[in-house]
Structure formats: structure tokens, C-alpha cells
Amino acid sequence: MYPLRLCPDCLHRSARVYRAFLLIFLVFAALRMSAQMPWSSVGPDGGDARSFAAAPSQPDHLFLGTTNSWIYESADGGTSWHRLSKLDSTDDLVVDHIVVDSADSATVYAAAWRLDHPGGGLWISHDGGRLWTQPPGLRGQSVRAFAQAPSNPRVLFAGTLQGVFRSVDAGATWQLISPPGSREIHEVESLAVDPVNPETVYAGTWHLPWKTSNGGKSWRNIKRGVIDDSDVFSIVVDPEKPHVIYASACSGIYKSENAGDLFRKIQGIPSTARRTRVLKQDPAQRSTVYAGTTEGLYKTTDGGKTFHRMTGPDVIVNDVYVDPTHPEHVLLATDRGGVLLSNDGAATFTQANRGFSGRKVEALLVDRDNPARLFAGVVNDKSYGGIFVSDDSGASWKQLADGLDGRDVFVLAQAPNGDILAGTNDGIFALPADGTSWQPRNTIANTLLKTTTETLRGTRVNIEKSVKDKLRVMDGRAYAFDLSSEAWTAATDGGLYTSHDNGATWQGGPVMGVVDYLSVTSHGKMLAAARPDSVVLSQDAGQTWWPMSIPTVLTLIHRIAFSPDGTLWLGAREGVYFSRDKGKTWMWVHRLPLVDVDDLYYDAHLNRVLVSSQGSDFVYAIDPKTLDWKWWQTGYRLTAVRTTHGRLLAASLYDGVLIEPRPAGAELGQR
């Protein structure tokens, strides 16, 4: 047999093909490795919690539904949580209903709807919630209610914006059992099934309650005693006395003692601004019912004759869990505050959010002198939010919001003297290096040039004098700070401001006749500030400003930053640009596979420009000299990226603060 011979050209072609296939393999292998080593959410604990479920024979084994597509799990009765699985690759599923199959605890149902648009569906897991599939019958449906028939676990009901659906094969197939195209039975918010007869179903809609006694062949309105146009959020059928029905609505709580033929409104809960989102009956004491409202938790122990509020009015309750083996053990799923736990029948509550983080973190700061000390600024959480601090690299957090009064925090920065500045939706606040309370730093003290006419040596002359303007208060949104130079600079919705007294007073306002500056950066006495459509430059520490040329292709600028050599970097909708000559010429980092850049930050420890986008789960680190870059896939949508102890740290849209895994999972990029 003769040896196989290849011509040199064939060898070269084969080598090129081999290298191409090797490159493709390495790319996919890196992506798989990144997927296998996701970044970890380290807090701050809390956020929006929506629903509970427990295995029938394991009351300490709980599931928790959220507003960002995640399912959490607890093995200790809700004292602590861990992320179990995500239903969908998107972040907008509101998981309002979780049901553990009463016949098979490994089977779990999760019903969800999408924020801001009609969508959602039903997800089914057969391995305890780790892997999920979607049955086609409800795919894309906004599922607002879900129930399993107590007498037949294979019979399920789902309430959607279209109506009531039923499955008789454990969710494999679905049939609409309310009249198609009905003008009445649609936008179904709540469901309850008779404990003995699965043909009897109660449905609460966004306007009134309905009932069928024959599996949906016919429906009748059960509105006697209910105020017209009432959104019915929750329906409870007493399992021992099925003729006793409780219904909650935006107009209050109702009770029927004749299977819905007539309701009477329960007194004891003030009617003003009380939207009762959920009712839960104590499984041991049927006369005890909990009512979760938008202004706290109420409880009755006498079947609804009297109610007492058990929490403060600031608690918005989405779901209630009562332990069937220990009814004094009560959990609340709340807006902003996460999970609240009681072991004394709701007399007192403590937060039980260890391992659960659904925060939207807009601001992230690593202490310059102590990298283990982290600050996170959150939005949308009112009194439950503000700023959180960790002294152990995110292992634990405490709220540090005294003085912020529920304001949203969009930016954090540290001054050379150790002070921390927070930019909120309502002004600027400072935390002294040794302080525990935030103090307002919002005094605007401008100096005006006033022209007066005076007589000097018999001649009338005009003289300009500096006159202090009337003190004003900065009460708008602060977008960005630069505190690295002698003059502190703030970019706000009212313009650009500088301070020469550590924020005690500020001078400035509109620049070039416009406001809404989003970003500011300094290099010595040189300052640059950006609006969505322009950049201005100052070479005298902000005393005077001049327009800077920018690429004509830019349509939306988000962030700018100087690197130590004076190069100005710009993150925009079209990607990353840089200029080494104060804007005379610009270059595009054309190899970077990222556009719509939301955050761009020069990190002195890495000597890299860190780049991220809220529309992507990738982080890029650009070498400012060679323009080579590394990338990480985080698995989460991001708002900012920083470093601590040599590891990347990120703020996310829905999942709190994230930290990269060990060992570092960066990949080189040269595209």
C-alpha cells in the first residue's frame, strides 16, 4: 500500500479548515463553559415576591414565585431561599401561581403572565422544579389564575385574559370552557374549585364573579351583594363547608353562606384604598382567614365578623402561606419587602429573604480603601430600598437608607476624603466617611454678574459686580458625579454643577443653554460632560464650557470616561468610540460585538475600560492601548460593572448585585 501524499497547497488548505473548525469549537466550548459557570447573585436580599407553594406532605419544602421569571426554593420553611430555576430566558414573567401536584410532589405547575404586554403561559416540571416545559394549549396566554381540583389532581383550571380553560390530563391539553368571545367571562383573575365536585368552579374576573356547576356548559353571574364593577382577586371555598365562600375584591371582602347565591360585605376592614389581593384560610382553624391587602395584612378568627390589621399599612401583600402542621407559622409574599415570616400567628413578622434577591440595582460602588465594602443603590423599593452596604464582599447586606426617605438611588461616588455621594431622583445626599445617616447636599449658591452705573471722577461708567444669587435647592435627578478633582462635578437633569466645598454648595445650571446631562468625567482640570445628543468640554475645571465635535452617526449617548492618558471614551447606542485629541477625531471600536452601550467605566485596577449594555448579558473589558478586549457572559441583564479583589462585580436590572465565579471565566477577543 502506498503512503498517502498531499500537495503543499492541500496541506495549507487543510490546516486553514482545521483552524477554522477549531476556532468554532473553542467558541462554542467557551459559551458552554460560561453557561455552566453562571455569575452569582449576592444580594441585597429582598424585592418583589409574588406566590408560595408547598409540597402537600412537606410543609417546610416551599417554592417562591417572583416578577423576573425565577422560581426560588426553601427547605427550611421559608427561613432561607436559593434560586432553583428560571422559567424563561426573558426577565418579565410574573409567577403568580405555583401548584405542587397533590398526587405527585415531583410535578410542579407554574402559571405566569408578562409585564406590560399580554403574554405568559403555563410551565410544568416533573423533577421538582428544575426543568420546565410548556404545554402548547396555553402557550402565550396571560395566565392570571390557576387551580387544581382537590378531588381529582388530573383536572386543572386556568384563568386567562380570554376566559377559563380546563385540562383533564394533568395539563397536557387544554380546552376553553367559558363562552368563546364572551363579553363577560374574560380577564379571569381568580379561580376556586369545589372540594368534592370538580364540575363546580368559581371564577373571579376584573368586573364580577361567576360560577358553573356543570363543567362550563353554562355559567351564571353570582353578583348579588357585590358592588358592581368589582375586580375579584381571590376566591376561597371552605373545604369542610363548601357552601361557605369568601371572595376578595377591590371593593372589599365578601362572604357567602349559600354557595354564592348571595354575598354580604364583611365589615372591619376600612374600604378606603384597600385592594384585597389574596385570601387564605387557616387549614386547621377554618374560622381564621387572612386577608392580604395593598395596605397590610388583616386577620379574622371569627369567620369574618371582625378583622384586625397585623402589619403596618406600608406592607403590600401578594400571597399568604399558612403551615398546615404549625398554623402559627405564616409567610407573606410582598412587594419590595420580599418574604416576611411569623411564628406567632402573624402577631409579629421578620424578614426572611436570605438567598432571595429581586432588586433593581442602578448604582454600584466599591470602597476605595476597603474593597470588601460594597454599596448598592436600588430603585422602585421606597422605604425598603435606598442604599445597602456589605462589609464582606456581598456575603451579607444591611440597609443604609436613613435620611433618604424612600428616594431612588441612581449613582454613587466616593470623594478623596472618604465621603460617599448618592444621586437620587430628588437631589444629592452625602454620607460622611464615619457617618451612618445621609445628609442633603442640595444648596445651589450661584454668583451673578450685575451691571451698575456709577460716577467716577465726574464720568458715568458701567461697572460689573459679582452678586450672590438667591439660594436655591437642587431637587431633580442626579445622573452622574466626578469627585476625583478639587472641584466636584455633578451631571443632573437641571444641568451641570460644580462644588468647591465638598458639596456644601453647588454652582451651575444649564450649559450651552440646555439641561439633562447624563455623564461627566475629568482628567486634571479638563472636564467632559455628555447629553443624549452632545458632549461639552471644559479646560478650566468647569468655569467655562465649549461644544465638542462628535461622530455624526451617534443617535444616543449614555456614558463618557477618560482613561489616564487623556483618551476620551464614549458609550452610545452605536457602540464604543474614543478620541485622543479632545474630539477632533473619533475612532470606533469596530471589532467589539456590542452596541447600545449603557455603561462605560475606566477601571484603574484592571487598566481596562469596562463596557456593558442593559440589553445584553455580556461584559467587555477593553485595553485602552491595544484595543484588545476580553469578555464574560454573566447570564443576567446589567446596569453597571466594577471590580473587587480582582473579581468583576455587576449591578443588574432584576437580580441584585452579581459576582463572577472563581476561577475567572474571561475569554480573549480580537475580532
Rosetta blueprint (number, residue, H / E / L):
1 M L
2 Y L
3 P L
4 L L
5 R L
6 L L
7 C L
8 P H
9 D H
10 C H
11 L H
12 H H
13 R H
14 S H
15 A H
16 R H
17 V H
18 Y H
19 R H
20 A H
21 F H
22 L H
23 L H
24 I H
25 F H
26 L H
27 V H
28 F H
29 A H
30 A H
31 L H
32 R H
33 M H
34 S H
35 A H
36 Q H
37 M L
38 P L
39 W L
40 S E
41 S E
42 V E
43 G E
44 P L
45 D L
46 G E
47 G E
48 D L
49 A E
50 R E
51 S E
52 F E
53 A E
54 A E
55 A E
56 P L
57 S L
58 Q E
59 P E
60 D E
61 H E
62 L E
63 F E
64 L E
65 G E
66 T E
67 T L
68 N L
69 S L
70 W E
71 I E
72 Y E
73 E E
74 S E
75 A L
76 D L
77 G L
78 G L
79 T L
80 S E
81 W L
82 H E
83 R E
84 L E
85 S E
86 K E
87 L L
88 D L
89 S L
90 T L
91 D L
92 D L
93 L E
94 V E
95 V E
96 D E
97 H E
98 I E
99 V E
100 V E
101 D L
102 S L
103 A L
104 D L
105 S L
106 A L
107 T L
108 V E
109 Y E
110 A E
111 A E
112 A E
113 W E
114 R E
115 L L
116 D L
117 H L
118 P L
119 G L
120 G E
121 G E
122 L E
123 W E
124 I E
125 S E
126 H L
127 D L
128 G L
129 G L
130 R L
131 L L
132 W L
133 T E
134 Q L
135 P L
136 P H
137 G H
138 L H
139 R L
140 G L
141 Q L
142 S L
143 V E
144 R E
145 A E
146 F E
147 A E
148 Q E
149 A L
150 P L
151 S L
152 N L
153 P L
154 R L
155 V L
156 L E
157 F E
158 A E
159 G E
160 T E
161 L L
162 Q L
163 G L
164 V E
165 F E
166 R E
167 S E
168 V L
169 D L
170 A L
171 G L
172 A L
173 T L
174 W L
175 Q E
176 L E
177 I L
178 S L
179 P L
180 P L
181 G L
182 S L
183 R L
184 E L
185 I L
186 H L
187 E L
188 V E
189 E E
190 S E
191 L E
192 A E
193 V E
194 D L
195 P L
196 V L
197 N L
198 P L
199 E L
200 T L
201 V E
202 Y E
203 A E
204 G E
205 T E
206 W L
207 H L
208 L L
209 P E
210 W E
211 K E
212 T E
213 S L
214 N L
215 G L
216 G L
217 K L
218 S L
219 W L
220 R E
221 N E
222 I L
223 K L
224 R L
225 G L
226 V L
227 I L
228 D L
229 D L
230 S L
231 D L
232 V E
233 F E
234 S E
235 I E
236 V E
237 V E
238 D L
239 P L
240 E L
241 K L
242 P L
243 H L
244 V L
245 I E
246 Y E
247 A E
248 S E
249 A E
250 C L
251 S L
252 G E
253 I E
254 Y E
255 K E
256 S E
257 E L
258 N L
259 A L
260 G L
261 D L
262 L L
263 F L
264 R E
265 K E
266 I L
267 Q L
268 G L
269 I L
270 P L
271 S L
272 T L
273 A L
274 R L
275 R L
276 T E
277 R E
278 V E
279 L E
280 K E
281 Q E
282 D L
283 P L
284 A L
285 Q L
286 R L
287 S L
288 T L
289 V E
290 Y E
291 A E
292 G E
293 T E
294 T L
295 E L
296 G E
297 L E
298 Y E
299 K E
300 T E
301 T L
302 D L
303 G L
304 G L
305 K L
306 T L
307 F L
308 H E
309 R E
310 M L
311 T L
312 G L
313 P L
314 D L
315 V L
316 I L
317 V E
318 N E
319 D E
320 V E
321 Y E
322 V E
323 D L
324 P L
325 T L
326 H L
327 P L
328 E L
329 H L
330 V E
331 L E
332 L E
333 A E
334 T E
335 D L
336 R L
337 G E
338 G E
339 V E
340 L E
341 L E
342 S E
343 N L
344 D L
345 G L
346 A L
347 A L
348 T L
349 F L
350 T E
351 Q E
352 A L
353 N L
354 R E
355 G L
356 F L
357 S E
358 G L
359 R L
360 K L
361 V E
362 E E
363 A E
364 L E
365 L E
366 V E
367 D L
368 R L
369 D L
370 N L
371 P L
372 A L
373 R L
374 L E
375 F E
376 A E
377 G E
378 V E
379 V L
380 N L
381 D L
382 K H
383 S H
384 Y H
385 G L
386 G L
387 I E
388 F E
389 V E
390 S E
391 D L
392 D L
393 S L
394 G L
395 A L
396 S L
397 W L
398 K E
399 Q E
400 L L
401 A L
402 D L
403 G L
404 L L
405 D L
406 G L
407 R L
408 D L
409 V E
410 F E
411 V E
412 L E
413 A E
414 Q E
415 A L
416 P L
417 N L
418 G L
419 D L
420 I E
421 L E
422 A E
423 G E
424 T E
425 N L
426 D L
427 G E
428 I E
429 F E
430 A E
431 L E
432 P L
433 A L
434 D L
435 G L
436 T L
437 S L
438 W L
439 Q E
440 P E
441 R L
442 N L
443 T E
444 I E
445 A L
446 N L
447 T E
448 L E
449 L E
450 K E
451 T E
452 T E
453 T E
454 E E
455 T E
456 L E
457 R L
458 G L
459 T E
460 R E
461 V E
462 N E
463 I E
464 E E
465 K E
466 S E
467 V E
468 K E
469 D L
470 K L
471 L L
472 R E
473 V E
474 M L
475 D L
476 G L
477 R L
478 A E
479 Y E
480 A E
481 F E
482 D E
483 L L
484 S L
485 S L
486 E L
487 A L
488 W E
489 T E
490 A E
491 A E
492 T E
493 D L
494 G L
495 G E
496 L E
497 Y E
498 T E
499 S E
500 H L
501 D L
502 N L
503 G L
504 A L
505 T L
506 W E
507 Q E
508 G E
509 G E
510 P L
511 V E
512 M L
513 G L
514 V E
515 V L
516 D L
517 Y L
518 L L
519 S E
520 V E
521 T E
522 S E
523 H E
524 G L
525 K L
526 M E
527 L E
528 A E
529 A E
530 A E
531 R E
532 P L
533 D L
534 S E
535 V E
536 V E
537 L E
538 S E
539 Q L
540 D L
541 A L
542 G L
543 Q L
544 T L
545 W L
546 W E
547 P E
548 M E
549 S L
550 I L
551 P L
552 T L
553 V L
554 L L
555 T L
556 L L
557 I E
558 H E
559 R E
560 I E
561 A E
562 F E
563 S L
564 P L
565 D L
566 G L
567 T L
568 L E
569 W E
570 L E
571 G E
572 A E
573 R L
574 E L
575 G E
576 V E
577 Y E
578 F E
579 S E
580 R L
581 D L
582 K L
583 G L
584 K L
585 T L
586 W L
587 M E
588 W E
589 V L
590 H L
591 R L
592 L L
593 P L
594 L L
595 V L
596 D L
597 V L
598 D L
599 D E
600 L E
601 Y E
602 Y E
603 D E
604 A L
605 H L
606 L L
607 N L
608 R E
609 V E
610 L E
611 V E
612 S E
613 S L
614 Q L
615 G L
616 S L
617 D L
618 F E
619 V E
620 Y E
621 A E
622 I E
623 D L
624 P L
625 K L
626 T L
627 L L
628 D L
629 W E
630 K E
631 W E
632 W E
633 Q E
634 T L
635 G L
636 Y L
637 R L
638 L E
639 T E
640 A E
641 V E
642 R E
643 T E
644 T E
645 H L
646 G L
647 R E
648 L E
649 L E
650 A E
651 A E
652 S E
653 L L
654 Y L
655 D L
656 G L
657 V E
658 L E
659 I E
660 E L
661 P L
662 R L
663 P L
664 A L
665 G L
666 A L
667 E E
668 L E
669 G E
670 Q L
671 R L
